[in-house]
Amino acid sequence: MSIEVLNESGEGLDVAELSRLSRFVLDRMRVHPLAELCIKLVDEATIAELNERWMEKTGPTDVLAFPMDELRPGLVNEEPEEGVLGDIVLCLRVAERQAQEAGHPTRDEVHLLTVHGILHLLGYDHAEPEEHKEMFDLQATLLAQWQDAHIS
C-alpha cells in the first residue's frame, strides 16, 4: 500500500503516525494492498483556495477528499479492486481550532479528520441523516479500534 504524507503546512506533526493510522483504516476497510493514498497537510490559504475552486465554498475548511478511481471497501471473501484511492487535504490550523472547541488534543482531531477523509474517498457521505449516522458510526468505530490497538 502506498501512503504518502506531505506536510506543507509549516506545522510540526508526526507524519509516520498519520501514515500508520491510514494503513490501519485501509486494512480494516479491506482496501487493496496496492492502493495509493496521498495526504497533504496545508495552510489555511491553500485549503481555502481548494475549497472555493472545487467545492464552491468560501474560506478554509478542515478536510477535503479527492477520490480518483472510486475504490470501495472490499467485501469478505472477495478480492478488492486495485487502484488509486485519491488525495486528502487537511488544514492543521483549522484542526487545531476544532480540537480546542471539542476539548481534545489536536492530534486526535487530525486522526478524526484523516479517517473522515478516507471514508469520503471510499464513497461514504453525510448529506442525508442515514448516511450521516452510518459514516460517523463507522468513523467512531475505526478510531476506537485504532486507539485500542495503540494503547495496549
Rosetta silent file (secondary structure, phi, psi, omega in degrees, C-alpha in Angstrom):
SEQUENCE: MSIEVLNESGEGLDVAELSRLSRFVLDRMRVHPLAELCIKLVDEATIAELNERWMEKTGPTDVLAFPMDELRPGLVNEEPEEGVLGDIVLCLRVAERQAQEAGHPTRDEVHLLTVHGILHLLGYDHAEPEEHKEMFDLQATLLAQWQDAHIS
SCORE:     score description
SCORE:     0.000 S_00000001
   1 L     0.000  130.224 -179.929    0.000    0.000    0.000 S_00000001
   2 E  -102.053  111.219  177.680    1.432    3.343   -0.971 S_00000001
   3 E  -121.151  119.192  179.977    0.620    6.082    1.521 S_00000001
   4 E  -112.672  127.832  177.264    2.349    9.403    1.045 S_00000001
   5 E  -117.026  117.548 -179.123    2.036   12.110    3.703 S_00000001
   6 E  -111.797  117.145  179.658    3.239   15.553    2.644 S_00000001
   7 E   -98.431   98.204  178.193    3.461   18.207    5.341 S_00000001
   8 L  -107.577   15.872 -173.933    3.325   21.564    3.547 S_00000001
   9 L   -85.062  -20.106 -174.184    1.630   23.320    6.463 S_00000001
  10 L    82.170    1.869 -179.857    4.720   24.656    8.202 S_00000001
  11 L  -105.594  153.888  176.425    3.450   22.985   11.400 S_00000001
  12 L   -80.106  139.012  179.135    5.005   20.070   13.263 S_00000001
  13 L  -162.866  145.283  178.064    3.206   16.730   13.013 S_00000001
  14 L   -80.348   93.327 -177.288    4.122   13.042   13.240 S_00000001
  15 H   -69.367  -28.764  177.970    3.661   12.079    9.589 S_00000001
  16 H   -65.773  -40.272  178.261    4.746    8.470   10.284 S_00000001
  17 H   -65.207  -40.672  178.205    1.897    8.090   12.772 S_00000001
  18 H   -63.366  -37.396  176.475   -0.579    9.526   10.250 S_00000001
  19 H   -65.982  -43.044  178.564    0.671    7.011    7.714 S_00000001
  20 H   -63.663  -42.488  177.209    0.244    4.150   10.215 S_00000001
  21 H   -59.734  -46.462 -178.914   -3.307    5.301   11.043 S_00000001
  22 H   -61.294  -43.864  178.949   -4.174    5.452    7.335 S_00000001
  23 H   -62.205  -42.438  178.716   -2.769    1.964    6.732 S_00000001
  24 H   -58.376  -49.020 -178.634   -4.758    0.670    9.727 S_00000001
  25 H   -64.456  -45.025 -179.467   -8.016    2.153    8.392 S_00000001
  26 H   -63.830  -36.656  175.621   -7.408    0.937    4.841 S_00000001
  27 H   -64.977  -45.432  179.879   -6.674   -2.559    6.143 S_00000001
  28 H   -62.592  -31.660 -178.637   -9.864   -2.540    8.240 S_00000001
  29 L   -90.125    5.111  177.154  -11.854   -1.385    5.215 S_00000001
  30 L    58.021   43.118  175.740  -10.288   -4.176    3.103 S_00000001
  31 L   -80.943  143.479 -177.667   -8.789   -1.812    0.556 S_00000001
  32 L   -51.308  136.959 -177.504   -6.429   -3.478   -1.919 S_00000001
  33 L   -63.203  -16.470  178.113   -2.883   -3.631   -0.533 S_00000001
  34 L  -100.505    7.243  178.467   -1.510   -1.865   -3.634 S_00000001
  35 L   -63.959  151.815 -178.430   -3.967    1.050   -3.455 S_00000001
  36 E  -113.939  137.963  178.980   -2.416    4.523   -3.374 S_00000001
  37 E  -137.275  137.985  173.785   -3.310    7.348   -0.987 S_00000001
  38 E  -123.645  130.414  175.045   -1.829   10.827   -0.615 S_00000001
  39 E  -115.661  124.849 -179.445   -2.423   13.022    2.436 S_00000001
  40 E  -118.430  125.158  176.977   -1.374   16.632    2.117 S_00000001
  41 E   -98.789  123.168 -171.728   -1.221   18.930    5.150 S_00000001
  42 E  -130.558  171.831  177.046   -1.623   22.548    4.111 S_00000001
  43 L   -86.498  175.137 -176.268   -2.093   26.065    5.450 S_00000001
  44 H   -64.824  -38.351 -179.438   -5.391   27.955    5.592 S_00000001
  45 H   -63.199  -42.041 -179.129   -4.813   29.925    2.394 S_00000001
  46 H   -65.881  -45.783 -177.947   -4.205   26.762    0.376 S_00000001
  47 H   -71.367  -30.966  176.443   -7.235   24.892    1.691 S_00000001
  48 H   -64.369  -40.591  178.672   -9.424   27.994    1.278 S_00000001
  49 H   -65.427  -44.449  178.257   -8.411   28.183   -2.385 S_00000001
  50 H   -64.130  -39.275  179.589   -9.119   24.472   -2.914 S_00000001
  51 H   -63.017  -41.023  178.993  -12.435   24.781   -1.066 S_00000001
  52 H   -71.038  -44.716 -176.292  -13.528   27.620   -3.324 S_00000001
  53 H   -66.222  -44.608 -172.408  -12.259   26.032   -6.530 S_00000001
  54 H  -101.404  -26.905 -176.627  -13.624   22.509   -6.027 S_00000001
  55 H  -110.764   -6.654 -178.030  -16.460   22.864   -3.505 S_00000001
  56 L    56.701   39.347  177.530  -17.617   26.394   -4.406 S_00000001
  57 L  -122.801  150.618 -176.566  -17.429   27.373   -0.720 S_00000001
  58 L   -95.628  139.574  173.181  -15.693   30.355    0.802 S_00000001
  59 L    90.624  171.176 -179.312  -12.950   30.179    3.409 S_00000001
  60 L   -72.200  151.219  174.647  -10.796   27.472    4.928 S_00000001
  61 L  -128.686  176.763 -176.635  -12.207   24.083    5.876 S_00000001
  62 L   -83.818  -45.595 -175.741  -10.799   21.189    7.864 S_00000001
  63 E  -148.575  141.550  173.538  -10.533   18.393    5.286 S_00000001
  64 E  -127.273  143.097  179.638  -11.168   17.854    1.585 S_00000001
  65 E  -122.336  131.932 -179.382  -11.212   14.489   -0.170 S_00000001
  66 E  -122.414   90.815 -179.731  -10.471   13.984   -3.848 S_00000001
  67 E   -68.414  150.297 -179.679  -11.272   10.411   -4.912 S_00000001
  68 L  -109.919  -72.992 -173.185   -9.545    9.049   -8.011 S_00000001
  69 L   -94.490   11.338  179.104  -10.536    5.532   -9.051 S_00000001
  70 L    51.989   46.736  175.560  -13.730    5.372   -6.958 S_00000001
  71 L   -69.443  149.934  178.779  -12.489    2.405   -4.950 S_00000001
  72 L  -123.831  161.911  177.708  -14.931    0.980   -2.418 S_00000001
  73 L   -56.539  143.442  178.354  -14.394   -1.061    0.750 S_00000001
  74 L   -75.037  155.216  177.945  -13.583   -4.681   -0.009 S_00000001
  75 L  -101.876  152.498  177.842  -16.014   -7.441    0.835 S_00000001
  76 L   -60.530  138.649  178.996  -15.194  -10.579    2.831 S_00000001
  77 L    65.104   19.982  174.821  -14.079  -13.433    0.542 S_00000001
  78 L  -130.142  142.331  177.145  -13.696  -11.116   -2.446 S_00000001
  79 L   -74.000  122.976  178.979  -10.509   -9.693   -3.950 S_00000001
  80 L   -69.212  158.450  179.865  -10.595   -5.878   -3.555 S_00000001
  81 L   -75.314  141.526  177.503  -10.096   -3.631   -6.559 S_00000001
  82 L   -90.869  150.146  175.786   -6.620   -2.238   -7.197 S_00000001
  83 L   158.091 -167.997  179.310   -6.117    1.449   -7.999 S_00000001
  84 E   -97.003  117.477  179.590   -5.548    4.961   -6.743 S_00000001
  85 E   -66.732  -50.485  177.475   -7.762    5.788   -3.770 S_00000001
  86 E   141.005 -160.032 -176.585   -7.131    9.524   -4.034 S_00000001
  87 E  -121.706  143.053  171.051   -5.961   12.548   -2.073 S_00000001
  88 E  -118.043  134.520  176.336   -6.915   14.002    1.282 S_00000001
  89 E  -117.348  123.351 -178.588   -6.043   17.612    2.068 S_00000001
  90 E  -117.723  142.897  174.470   -6.013   18.601    5.759 S_00000001
  91 E  -109.184  113.264 -176.710   -5.590   22.013    7.345 S_00000001
  92 H   -67.242  -34.958  179.124   -3.783   21.767   10.678 S_00000001
  93 H   -63.187  -43.221  178.031   -4.742   25.289   11.803 S_00000001
  94 H   -66.911  -41.477  177.725   -8.446   24.530   11.370 S_00000001
  95 H   -60.376  -39.661  177.945   -7.944   21.162   13.075 S_00000001
  96 H   -59.047  -48.834  179.955   -6.228   22.960   15.957 S_00000001
  97 H   -63.245  -43.538 -179.519   -9.186   25.301   16.457 S_00000001
  98 H   -65.115  -36.585  178.071  -11.705   22.472   16.223 S_00000001
  99 H   -63.912  -43.436  178.193   -9.722   20.436   18.757 S_00000001
 100 H   -61.184  -44.610  179.259   -9.769   23.336   21.213 S_00000001
 101 H   -62.867  -37.234 -178.013  -13.528   23.742   20.768 S_00000001
 102 H   -83.030  -14.229  178.935  -14.055   19.982   21.241 S_00000001
 103 L    76.763   31.654  175.309  -11.716   19.866   24.247 S_00000001
 104 L  -134.410  167.820 -177.631   -9.302   17.255   22.934 S_00000001
 105 L   -64.284  150.250  177.672   -5.733   17.261   21.596 S_00000001
 106 H   -56.175  -38.549  178.967   -5.032   18.463   18.050 S_00000001
 107 H   -54.697  -43.490  179.466   -3.549   15.018   17.325 S_00000001
 108 H   -64.801  -38.476  179.294   -6.963   13.424   18.000 S_00000001
 109 H   -67.147  -40.631  178.281   -8.672   15.912   15.690 S_00000001
 110 H   -64.152  -39.552  176.836   -6.149   15.213   12.920 S_00000001
 111 H   -62.808  -46.005  178.708   -6.776   11.484   13.357 S_00000001
 112 H   -58.916  -45.862 -178.747  -10.532   12.032   13.160 S_00000001
 113 H   -67.069  -33.126  177.539  -10.189   14.150   10.020 S_00000001
 114 H   -65.799  -47.990  178.457   -7.883   11.584    8.419 S_00000001
 115 H   -62.267  -43.040  178.968  -10.389    8.772    8.988 S_00000001
 116 H   -57.915  -47.116  179.679  -13.196   11.068    7.824 S_00000001
 117 H   -63.001  -42.170  178.765  -11.311   11.879    4.628 S_00000001
 118 H   -62.121  -42.656  179.070  -10.538    8.217    3.919 S_00000001
 119 H   -62.712  -38.810  174.645  -14.199    7.313    4.331 S_00000001
 120 H   -60.625  -42.270  178.969  -15.132   10.041    1.840 S_00000001
 121 H   -62.003  -28.729 -179.691  -12.609    8.571   -0.605 S_00000001
 122 L   -88.524    8.309  174.199  -14.327    5.208   -0.154 S_00000001
 123 L    98.201    0.724  178.278  -17.696    6.653   -1.123 S_00000001
 124 L   -78.807  149.936  178.741  -19.188    7.473    2.277 S_00000001
 125 L  -144.963  171.865 -179.396  -21.082   10.730    2.698 S_00000001
 126 L  -138.714   30.062 -179.994  -23.114   12.514    5.352 S_00000001
 127 L   -73.135  -38.149 -179.317  -25.583   14.649    3.405 S_00000001
 128 L  -102.451  151.474 -177.481  -28.610   12.561    4.434 S_00000001
 129 H   -54.495  -41.481 -179.486  -29.407   11.532    8.045 S_00000001
 130 H   -66.499  -41.888  178.484  -28.988    7.780    7.340 S_00000001
 131 H   -63.181  -43.278 -179.487  -25.688    8.399    5.549 S_00000001
 132 H   -57.848  -49.325 -179.120  -24.523   10.646    8.378 S_00000001
 133 H   -61.444  -46.584 -179.302  -25.237    8.005   11.003 S_00000001
 134 H   -60.762  -47.551 -176.605  -23.538    5.242    9.016 S_00000001
 135 H   -67.101  -46.032 -176.212  -20.423    7.292    8.269 S_00000001
 136 H   -72.461  -32.058  173.954  -19.989    8.793   11.731 S_00000001
 137 H   -65.309  -44.602  178.995  -20.634    5.448   13.481 S_00000001
 138 H   -63.582  -43.038  177.720  -18.021    3.790   11.270 S_00000001
 139 H   -57.605  -47.242  180.000  -15.611    6.688   11.867 S_00000001
 140 H   -63.464  -41.190  178.994  -16.046    6.329   15.651 S_00000001
 141 H   -62.620  -47.784 -179.720  -15.565    2.546   15.464 S_00000001
 142 H   -62.098  -42.335  178.878  -12.366    2.843   13.420 S_00000001
 143 H   -65.684  -39.477  178.143  -10.929    5.485   15.759 S_00000001
 144 H   -65.310  -42.333  177.723  -11.782    3.376   18.821 S_00000001
 145 H   -62.666  -41.287  177.718  -10.145    0.317   17.240 S_00000001
 146 H   -61.302  -46.652 -179.661   -7.045    2.399   16.411 S_00000001
 147 H   -63.805  -43.368  178.776   -6.836    3.698   19.980 S_00000001
 148 H   -61.270  -41.168 -178.620   -7.329    0.208   21.448 S_00000001
 149 H   -67.666  -24.956 -175.099   -4.619   -1.196   19.182 S_00000001
 150 H  -109.840    3.289  175.438   -2.164    1.517   20.240 S_00000001
 151 H   -97.278  -37.984 -175.921   -2.890    1.729   23.947 S_00000001
 152 L   -78.068    0.000    0.000   -2.295   -1.915   24.818 S_00000001
